[in-house]
Amino acid sequence: MAPAEPGEASDIHCRLDELLESRGLTLTRLSELVGVSVVNLSVLKNDRARAIRFSTLQAICEVLDCEVGELLVVRRADGGA
């Protein structure tokens, strides 16, 4: 499979908003705990990220006490996540 082209939409959805809300955390607090800028976390949260480092993914999952599959999900062709 070829890499995504610039501007090509991804079928991966980030559930960061939902996980933050359920844990009573803000994006700013997550940024402090993970050591990643609010801007970069916002890009991820809004499904605009083109890549994520495994170390960042691991740190987010550790802070949110979740699995990668809870944070990142594949969107279904019918529009569901």
Summary of the structure (lengths in Angstrom):
residues: 81
radius of gyration: 12.9
end to end distance: 22.1
largest distance: 38.8
contacts: 173
relative contact order: 0.21
helix: 48%
strand: 7%
